[in-house]
Amino acid sequence: MEKVLIFGNTKEARDIAKTLRRRGRQVMFSVVSEYAKSLLPLGTLCHVGRLNGEEMMAFIAGLEKSCGHMHVFSLGKSPKY
């Protein structure tokens, strides 16, 4: 089964996840807050917490070691610095 990791929780991200699930993909989200997680369907695999670039890379590497290759997408607005 193909696995997809989505960073962000916009309506568009949730719509894409719904489509991917219908097509047989396993979807996992990474969001920054419990509120953002509460917008996802019950049972959705989800990491909660802000990650910087290095932490994102380590998180992805850890997932790949435990469950194989993942497709990674960031859907939403880029942070402003």
Biopython code that builds the backbone (N, CA, C, O; Angstrom):
import numpy as np
from Bio.PDB.StructureBuilder import StructureBuilder

atoms = [
    (1, "MET", "N", (0.850, -1.179, 0.000)),
    (1, "MET", "CA", (0.000, 0.000, 0.000)),
    (1, "MET", "C", (0.898, 1.246, 0.000)),
    (1, "MET", "O", (1.831, 1.351, 0.797)),
    (2, "GLU", "N", (0.606, 2.167, -0.889)),
    (2, "GLU", "CA", (1.343, 3.428, -0.902)),
    (2, "GLU", "C", (0.967, 4.270, 0.306)),
    (2, "GLU", "O", (-0.190, 4.301, 0.726)),
    (3, "LYS", "N", (1.960, 4.947, 0.853)),
    (3, "LYS", "CA", (1.750, 5.788, 2.028)),
    (3, "LYS", "C", (2.071, 7.227, 1.664)),
    (3, "LYS", "O", (3.032, 7.496, 0.944)),
    (4, "VAL", "N", (1.256, 8.153, 2.169)),
    (4, "VAL", "CA", (1.435, 9.573, 1.887)),
    (4, "VAL", "C", (1.440, 10.337, 3.200)),
    (4, "VAL", "O", (0.560, 10.151, 4.040)),
    (5, "LEU", "N", (2.433, 11.197, 3.371)),
    (5, "LEU", "CA", (2.525, 12.067, 4.535)),
    (5, "LEU", "C", (2.220, 13.484, 4.083)),
    (5, "LEU", "O", (2.833, 13.987, 3.141)),
    (6, "ILE", "N", (1.270, 14.128, 4.756)),
    (6, "ILE", "CA", (0.877, 15.495, 4.411)),
    (6, "ILE", "C", (1.197, 16.409, 5.584)),
    (6, "ILE", "O", (0.741, 16.181, 6.704)),
    (7, "PHE", "N", (1.986, 17.446, 5.317)),
    (7, "PHE", "CA", (2.256, 18.475, 6.304)),
    (7, "PHE", "C", (1.243, 19.580, 6.076)),
    (7, "PHE", "O", (1.209, 20.181, 5.002)),
    (8, "GLY", "N", (0.417, 19.853, 7.076)),
    (8, "GLY", "CA", (-0.594, 20.900, 6.942)),
    (8, "GLY", "C", (-1.979, 20.331, 7.072)),
    (8, "GLY", "O", (-2.184, 19.119, 6.998)),
    (9, "ASN", "N", (-2.936, 21.227, 7.268)),
    (9, "ASN", "CA", (-4.301, 20.766, 7.471)),
    (9, "ASN", "C", (-5.294, 21.777, 6.908)),
    (9, "ASN", "O", (-6.221, 22.208, 7.594)),
    (10, "THR", "N", (-5.085, 22.142, 5.661)),
    (10, "THR", "CA", (-6.044, 23.023, 4.999)),
    (10, "THR", "C", (-7.215, 22.186, 4.503)),
    (10, "THR", "O", (-7.135, 20.957, 4.485)),
    (11, "LYS", "N", (-8.277, 22.826, 4.109)),
    (11, "LYS", "CA", (-9.409, 22.101, 3.532)),
    (11, "LYS", "C", (-8.952, 21.321, 2.301)),
    (11, "LYS", "O", (-9.379, 20.190, 2.072)),
    (12, "GLU", "N", (-8.077, 21.946, 1.517)),
    (12, "GLU", "CA", (-7.568, 21.274, 0.314)),
    (12, "GLU", "C", (-6.790, 20.016, 0.680)),
    (12, "GLU", "O", (-6.910, 18.992, 0.007)),
    (13, "ALA", "N", (-5.998, 20.088, 1.739)),
    (13, "ALA", "CA", (-5.233, 18.914, 2.188)),
    (13, "ALA", "C", (-6.177, 17.792, 2.605)),
    (13, "ALA", "O", (-5.962, 16.631, 2.256)),
    (14, "ARG", "N", (-7.224, 18.142, 3.355)),
    (14, "ARG", "CA", (-8.186, 17.117, 3.786)),
    (14, "ARG", "C", (-8.928, 16.529, 2.590)),
    (14, "ARG", "O", (-9.193, 15.327, 2.568)),
    (15, "ASP", "N", (-9.270, 17.348, 1.593)),
    (15, "ASP", "CA", (-9.941, 16.850, 0.385)),
    (15, "ASP", "C", (-9.033, 15.901, -0.400)),
    (15, "ASP", "O", (-9.473, 14.855, -0.877)),
    (16, "ILE", "N", (-7.764, 16.283, -0.525)),
    (16, "ILE", "CA", (-6.813, 15.415, -1.229)),
    (16, "ILE", "C", (-6.647, 14.100, -0.475)),
    (16, "ILE", "O", (-6.591, 13.035, -1.090)),
    (17, "ALA", "N", (-6.568, 14.168, 0.844)),
    (17, "ALA", "CA", (-6.438, 12.947, 1.651)),
    (17, "ALA", "C", (-7.631, 12.029, 1.446)),
    (17, "ALA", "O", (-7.479, 10.813, 1.325)),
    (18, "LYS", "N", (-8.816, 12.619, 1.407)),
    (18, "LYS", "CA", (-10.029, 11.812, 1.195)),
    (18, "LYS", "C", (-9.947, 11.073, -0.147)),
    (18, "LYS", "O", (-10.270, 9.889, -0.232)),
    (19, "THR", "N", (-9.515, 11.782, -1.183)),
    (19, "THR", "CA", (-9.380, 11.171, -2.502)),
    (19, "THR", "C", (-8.324, 10.077, -2.492)),
    (19, "THR", "O", (-8.530, 9.002, -3.056)),
    (20, "LEU", "N", (-7.186, 10.353, -1.848)),
    (20, "LEU", "CA", (-6.123, 9.351, -1.781)),
    (20, "LEU", "C", (-6.585, 8.095, -1.047)),
    (20, "LEU", "O", (-6.268, 6.981, -1.464)),
    (21, "ARG", "N", (-7.334, 8.269, 0.048)),
    (21, "ARG", "CA", (-7.850, 7.102, 0.789)),
    (21, "ARG", "C", (-8.782, 6.275, -0.084)),
    (21, "ARG", "O", (-8.713, 5.046, -0.085)),
    (22, "ARG", "N", (-9.658, 6.956, -0.831)),
    (22, "ARG", "CA", (-10.564, 6.226, -1.731)),
    (22, "ARG", "C", (-9.790, 5.431, -2.768)),
    (22, "ARG", "O", (-10.263, 4.403, -3.254)),
    (23, "ARG", "N", (-8.601, 5.909, -3.106)),
    (23, "ARG", "CA", (-7.767, 5.228, -4.100)),
    (23, "ARG", "C", (-6.809, 4.226, -3.469)),
    (23, "ARG", "O", (-5.909, 3.718, -4.139)),
    (24, "GLY", "N", (-6.998, 3.939, -2.175)),
    (24, "GLY", "CA", (-6.245, 2.873, -1.531)),
    (24, "GLY", "C", (-4.932, 3.282, -0.903)),
    (24, "GLY", "O", (-4.135, 2.416, -0.541)),
    (25, "ARG", "N", (-4.676, 4.579, -0.761)),
    (25, "ARG", "CA", (-3.437, 5.024, -0.120)),
    (25, "ARG", "C", (-3.653, 5.206, 1.370)),
    (25, "ARG", "O", (-4.745, 5.560, 1.814)),
    (26, "GLN", "N", (-2.605, 4.960, 2.135)),
    (26, "GLN", "CA", (-2.636, 5.246, 3.564)),
    (26, "GLN", "C", (-2.124, 6.668, 3.734)),
    (26, "GLN", "O", (-1.068, 7.013, 3.205)),
    (27, "VAL", "N", (-2.865, 7.498, 4.470)),
    (27, "VAL", "CA", (-2.518, 8.914, 4.626)),
    (27, "VAL", "C", (-2.213, 9.209, 6.087)),
    (27, "VAL", "O", (-2.934, 8.775, 6.986)),
    (28, "MET", "N", (-1.133, 9.954, 6.310)),
    (28, "MET", "CA", (-0.771, 10.428, 7.639)),
    (28, "MET", "C", (-0.580, 11.935, 7.554)),
    (28, "MET", "O", (-0.013, 12.439, 6.585)),
    (29, "PHE", "N", (-1.047, 12.650, 8.558)),
    (29, "PHE", "CA", (-0.883, 14.096, 8.633)),
    (29, "PHE", "C", (0.138, 14.462, 9.693)),
    (29, "PHE", "O", (0.349, 13.721, 10.653)),
    (30, "SER", "N", (0.766, 15.607, 9.509)),
    (30, "SER", "CA", (1.558, 16.247, 10.549)),
    (30, "SER", "C", (0.989, 17.651, 10.697)),
    (30, "SER", "O", (1.018, 18.444, 9.756)),
    (31, "VAL", "N", (0.473, 17.951, 11.881)),
    (31, "VAL", "CA", (-0.158, 19.244, 12.148)),
    (31, "VAL", "C", (0.455, 19.852, 13.402)),
    (31, "VAL", "O", (1.126, 19.160, 14.168)),
    (32, "VAL", "N", (0.226, 21.151, 13.614)),
    (32, "VAL", "CA", (0.894, 21.823, 14.729)),
    (32, "VAL", "C", (0.097, 21.832, 16.021)),
    (32, "VAL", "O", (0.665, 22.108, 17.078)),
    (33, "SER", "N", (-1.202, 21.541, 15.979)),
    (33, "SER", "CA", (-1.994, 21.674, 17.206)),
    (33, "SER", "C", (-3.044, 20.570, 17.335)),
    (33, "SER", "O", (-3.409, 19.910, 16.361)),
    (34, "GLU", "N", (-3.516, 20.395, 18.569)),
    (34, "GLU", "CA", (-4.615, 19.456, 18.825)),
    (34, "GLU", "C", (-5.883, 19.907, 18.103)),
    (34, "GLU", "O", (-6.678, 19.085, 17.648)),
    (35, "TYR", "N", (-6.063, 21.233, 18.005)),
    (35, "TYR", "CA", (-7.241, 21.739, 17.275)),
    (35, "TYR", "C", (-7.191, 21.284, 15.820)),
    (35, "TYR", "O", (-8.195, 20.821, 15.279)),
    (36, "ALA", "N", (-6.025, 21.415, 15.187)),
    (36, "ALA", "CA", (-5.891, 20.990, 13.793)),
    (36, "ALA", "C", (-6.184, 19.497, 13.661)),
    (36, "ALA", "O", (-6.832, 19.069, 12.706)),
    (37, "LYS", "N", (-5.707, 18.711, 14.619)),
    (37, "LYS", "CA", (-5.983, 17.272, 14.607)),
    (37, "LYS", "C", (-7.480, 17.005, 14.731)),
    (37, "LYS", "O", (-8.003, 16.077, 14.114)),
    (38, "SER", "N", (-8.175, 17.827, 15.535)),
    (38, "SER", "CA", (-9.608, 17.608, 15.744)),
    (38, "SER", "C", (-10.419, 17.812, 14.465)),
    (38, "SER", "O", (-11.561, 17.359, 14.390)),
    (39, "LEU", "N", (-9.854, 18.482, 13.461)),
    (39, "LEU", "CA", (-10.547, 18.694, 12.185)),
    (39, "LEU", "C", (-10.449, 17.497, 11.257)),
    (39, "LEU", "O", (-11.164, 17.417, 10.258)),
    (40, "LEU", "N", (-9.554, 16.556, 11.590)),
    (40, "LEU", "CA", (-9.363, 15.366, 10.766)),
    (40, "LEU", "C", (-10.380, 14.298, 11.141)),
    (40, "LEU", "O", (-10.876, 14.282, 12.268)),
    (41, "PRO", "N", (-10.696, 13.400, 10.196)),
    (41, "PRO", "CA", (-11.601, 12.299, 10.533)),
    (41, "PRO", "C", (-11.020, 11.440, 11.662)),
    (41, "PRO", "O", (-9.805, 11.268, 11.751)),
    (42, "LEU", "N", (-11.882, 10.909, 12.511)),
    (42, "LEU", "CA", (-11.443, 10.025, 13.592)),
    (42, "LEU", "C", (-10.617, 8.886, 13.025)),
    (42, "LEU", "O", (-10.938, 8.338, 11.970)),
    (43, "GLY", "N", (-9.563, 8.538, 13.724)),
    (43, "GLY", "CA", (-8.733, 7.424, 13.303)),
    (43, "GLY", "C", (-7.629, 7.793, 12.330)),
    (43, "GLY", "O", (-6.845, 6.927, 11.941)),
    (44, "THR", "N", (-7.546, 9.052, 11.927)),
    (44, "THR", "CA", (-6.491, 9.468, 11.002)),
    (44, "THR", "C", (-5.149, 9.429, 11.713)),
    (44, "THR", "O", (-5.010, 9.952, 12.819)),
    (45, "LEU", "N", (-4.167, 8.813, 11.083)),
    (45, "LEU", "CA", (-2.810, 8.827, 11.633)),
    (45, "LEU", "C", (-2.322, 10.264, 11.631)),
    (45, "LEU", "O", (-2.427, 10.951, 10.615)),
    (46, "CYS", "N", (-1.787, 10.731, 12.762)),
    (46, "CYS", "CA", (-1.451, 12.142, 12.859)),
    (46, "CYS", "C", (-0.337, 12.381, 13.863)),
    (46, "CYS", "O", (-0.367, 11.862, 14.979)),
    (47, "HIS", "N", (0.639, 13.168, 13.457)),
    (47, "HIS", "CA", (1.665, 13.691, 14.371)),
    (47, "HIS", "C", (1.238, 15.098, 14.742)),
    (47, "HIS", "O", (0.869, 15.882, 13.868)),
    (48, "VAL", "N", (1.283, 15.432, 16.030)),
    (48, "VAL", "CA", (0.918, 16.770, 16.493)),
    (48, "VAL", "C", (2.150, 17.436, 17.078)),
    (48, "VAL", "O", (2.797, 16.889, 17.972)),
    (49, "GLY", "N", (2.470, 18.609, 16.574)),
    (49, "GLY", "CA", (3.603, 19.376, 17.092)),
    (49, "GLY", "C", (4.351, 20.072, 15.981)),
    (49, "GLY", "O", (4.477, 19.557, 14.870)),
    (50, "ARG", "N", (4.844, 21.248, 16.299)),
    (50, "ARG", "CA", (5.591, 22.039, 15.325)),
    (50, "ARG", "C", (6.956, 21.393, 15.082)),
    (50, "ARG", "O", (7.621, 20.962, 16.024)),
    (51, "LEU", "N", (7.371, 21.329, 13.813)),
    (51, "LEU", "CA", (8.661, 20.763, 13.445)),
    (51, "LEU", "C", (9.435, 21.786, 12.616)),
    (51, "LEU", "O", (8.871, 22.418, 11.723)),
    (52, "ASN", "N", (10.731, 21.951, 12.911)),
    (52, "ASN", "CA", (11.562, 22.775, 12.031)),
    (52, "ASN", "C", (12.077, 21.875, 10.902)),
    (52, "ASN", "O", (11.748, 20.690, 10.861)),
    (53, "GLY", "N", (12.866, 22.419, 10.002)),
    (53, "GLY", "CA", (13.331, 21.649, 8.850)),
    (53, "GLY", "C", (14.091, 20.388, 9.216)),
    (53, "GLY", "O", (13.847, 19.324, 8.649)),
    (54, "GLU", "N", (15.018, 20.504, 10.168)),
    (54, "GLU", "CA", (15.781, 19.328, 10.588)),
    (54, "GLU", "C", (14.881, 18.279, 11.224)),
    (54, "GLU", "O", (15.037, 17.084, 10.973)),
    (55, "GLU", "N", (13.946, 18.725, 12.043)),
    (55, "GLU", "CA", (13.029, 17.783, 12.695)),
    (55, "GLU", "C", (12.131, 17.097, 11.669)),
    (55, "GLU", "O", (11.817, 15.915, 11.811)),
    (56, "MET", "N", (11.713, 17.834, 10.631)),
    (56, "MET", "CA", (10.907, 17.218, 9.567)),
    (56, "MET", "C", (11.689, 16.109, 8.875)),
    (56, "MET", "O", (11.163, 15.021, 8.638)),
    (57, "MET", "N", (12.957, 16.392, 8.551)),
    (57, "MET", "CA", (13.768, 15.390, 7.865)),
    (57, "MET", "C", (13.975, 14.155, 8.751)),
    (57, "MET", "O", (13.910, 13.027, 8.263)),
    (58, "ALA", "N", (14.222, 14.362, 10.033)),
    (58, "ALA", "CA", (14.388, 13.228, 10.953)),
    (58, "ALA", "C", (13.080, 12.447, 11.092)),
    (58, "ALA", "O", (13.093, 11.217, 11.144)),
    (59, "PHE", "N", (11.959, 13.154, 11.150)),
    (59, "PHE", "CA", (10.645, 12.514, 11.258)),
    (59, "PHE", "C", (10.380, 11.635, 10.036)),
    (59, "PHE", "O", (9.948, 10.489, 10.162)),
    (60, "ILE", "N", (10.648, 12.192, 8.850)),
    (60, "ILE", "CA", (10.441, 11.439, 7.603)),
    (60, "ILE", "C", (11.366, 10.222, 7.561)),
    (60, "ILE", "O", (10.937, 9.127, 7.197)),
    (61, "ALA", "N", (12.637, 10.415, 7.934)),
    (61, "ALA", "CA", (13.588, 9.297, 7.925)),
    (61, "ALA", "C", (13.136, 8.189, 8.872)),
    (61, "ALA", "O", (13.239, 7.007, 8.545)),
    (62, "GLY", "N", (12.637, 8.572, 10.040)),
    (62, "GLY", "CA", (12.140, 7.578, 10.995)),
    (62, "GLY", "C", (10.949, 6.809, 10.454)),
    (62, "GLY", "O", (10.850, 5.596, 10.638)),
    (63, "LEU", "N", (10.049, 7.513, 9.789)),
    (63, "LEU", "CA", (8.896, 6.836, 9.195)),
    (63, "LEU", "C", (9.328, 5.887, 8.094)),
    (63, "LEU", "O", (8.810, 4.774, 7.993)),
    (64, "GLU", "N", (10.266, 6.314, 7.272)),
    (64, "GLU", "CA", (10.725, 5.446, 6.182)),
    (64, "GLU", "C", (11.383, 4.184, 6.728)),
    (64, "GLU", "O", (11.234, 3.110, 6.143)),
    (65, "LYS", "N", (12.104, 4.296, 7.834)),
    (65, "LYS", "CA", (12.722, 3.108, 8.432)),
    (65, "LYS", "C", (11.672, 2.147, 8.963)),
    (65, "LYS", "O", (11.819, 0.930, 8.846)),
    (66, "SER", "N", (10.603, 2.700, 9.551)),
    (66, "SER", "CA", (9.608, 1.832, 10.177)),
    (66, "SER", "C", (8.548, 1.316, 9.213)),
    (66, "SER", "O", (7.978, 0.249, 9.440)),
    (67, "CYS", "N", (8.270, 2.062, 8.130)),
    (67, "CYS", "CA", (7.160, 1.605, 7.266)),
    (67, "CYS", "C", (7.468, 1.709, 5.781)),
    (67, "CYS", "O", (6.552, 1.583, 4.968)),
    (68, "GLY", "N", (8.695, 1.930, 5.400)),
    (68, "GLY", "CA", (9.032, 1.980, 3.984)),
    (68, "GLY", "C", (8.879, 3.377, 3.409)),
    (68, "GLY", "O", (8.566, 4.330, 4.122)),
    (69, "HIS", "N", (9.105, 3.478, 2.113)),
    (69, "HIS", "CA", (9.091, 4.774, 1.427)),
    (69, "HIS", "C", (7.732, 5.464, 1.552)),
    (69, "HIS", "O", (6.683, 4.827, 1.456)),
    (70, "MET", "N", (7.777, 6.769, 1.765)),
    (70, "MET", "CA", (6.544, 7.562, 1.839)),
    (70, "MET", "C", (6.638, 8.698, 0.836)),
    (70, "MET", "O", (7.725, 9.203, 0.556)),
    (71, "HIS", "N", (5.506, 9.092, 0.303)),
    (71, "HIS", "CA", (5.410, 10.295, -0.510)),
    (71, "HIS", "C", (5.071, 11.430, 0.451)),
    (71, "HIS", "O", (4.158, 11.300, 1.267)),
    (72, "VAL", "N", (5.795, 12.536, 0.360)),
    (72, "VAL", "CA", (5.628, 13.635, 1.306)),
    (72, "VAL", "C", (5.146, 14.880, 0.573)),
    (72, "VAL", "O", (5.694, 15.256, -0.463)),
    (73, "PHE", "N", (4.116, 15.514, 1.123)),
    (73, "PHE", "CA", (3.565, 16.726, 0.533)),
    (73, "PHE", "C", (3.365, 17.772, 1.614)),
    (73, "PHE", "O", (3.018, 17.445, 2.749)),
    (74, "SER", "N", (3.582, 19.019, 1.264)),
    (74, "SER", "CA", (3.254, 20.137, 2.138)),
    (74, "SER", "C", (2.149, 20.911, 1.447)),
    (74, "SER", "O", (2.345, 21.448, 0.357)),
    (75, "LEU", "N", (0.995, 20.967, 2.077)),
    (75, "LEU", "CA", (-0.153, 21.633, 1.479)),
    (75, "LEU", "C", (-0.603, 22.753, 2.385)),
    (75, "LEU", "O", (-1.099, 22.512, 3.485)),
    (76, "GLY", "N", (-0.439, 23.932, 1.943)),
    (76, "GLY", "CA", (-0.841, 25.075, 2.746)),
    (76, "GLY", "C", (0.096, 26.232, 2.528)),
    (76, "GLY", "O", (0.959, 26.195, 1.651)),
    (77, "LYS", "N", (-0.074, 27.234, 3.310)),
    (77, "LYS", "CA", (0.739, 28.430, 3.194)),
    (77, "LYS", "C", (2.107, 28.197, 3.797)),
    (77, "LYS", "O", (2.241, 27.535, 4.827)),
    (78, "SER", "N", (3.127, 28.748, 3.148)),
    (78, "SER", "CA", (4.471, 28.680, 3.698)),
    (78, "SER", "C", (4.570, 29.640, 4.864)),
    (78, "SER", "O", (3.972, 30.716, 4.838)),
    (79, "PRO", "N", (5.322, 29.262, 5.890)),
    (79, "PRO", "CA", (5.458, 30.165, 7.024)),
    (79, "PRO", "C", (6.178, 31.451, 6.624)),
    (79, "PRO", "O", (7.063, 31.435, 5.768)),
    (80, "LYS", "N", (5.801, 32.545, 7.238)),
    (80, "LYS", "CA", (6.465, 33.820, 6.991)),
    (80, "LYS", "C", (7.479, 34.053, 8.088)),
    (80, "LYS", "O", (7.174, 33.906, 9.271)),
    (81, "TYR", "N", (8.680, 34.414, 7.693)),
    (81, "TYR", "CA", (9.752, 34.649, 8.665)),
    (81, "TYR", "C", (10.084, 36.101, 8.731)),
    (81, "TYR", "O", (10.964, 36.499, 9.494)),
]
sb = StructureBuilder()
sb.init_structure("model")
sb.init_model(0)
sb.init_chain("A")
sb.init_seg("    ")
for serial, (resi, resn, name, xyz) in enumerate(atoms, 1):
    if name == "N":
        sb.init_residue(resn, " ", resi, " ")
    sb.init_atom(name, np.array(xyz, "f"), 0.0, 1.0, " ", f" {name:<3s}", serial, name[0])
structure = sb.get_structure()
